[in-house]
Amino acid sequence: MIEAYDFGQITINGCRYSRDVIIFPGNVKDDWWRREGHRLSLEDLKDVFKAEPEVLVIGTGYNGVMKVPQEVEDYVKSRNIELIVENTRQACQTYNRLCQSRKVVAAFHLTC
């Protein structure tokens, strides 16, 4: 569960992170780095696909700067994964609402 989010930091299950994260059921990857900082690629999500979530929530940053190209959206949907792309503030709320009833993975850019 996400307790707090503000520009550059997020608190998940009592632990504070200051680097971009991927939240999996049961663990947090706290060193998520993208090939192109503000443009998401399929390569950036390889661990997500291994987890086989029902839903992927992507937080595009405080101001929504990170872009999700159409090819990423199309591929996620081709895997029968529901995709939700929102600024990170909204994405945190969405994640908290969905993680109680569905297998959700969330990838959050914390700045920009």
Secondary structure by P-SEA (a helix, b strand, c coil): cccccccccccccccccccbbbbccccccccccccccccccccccaaaaaacccbbbbbccccccccccaaaaaaaaaacbbbbbccaaaaaaaaaacccccbbbbbbbccc
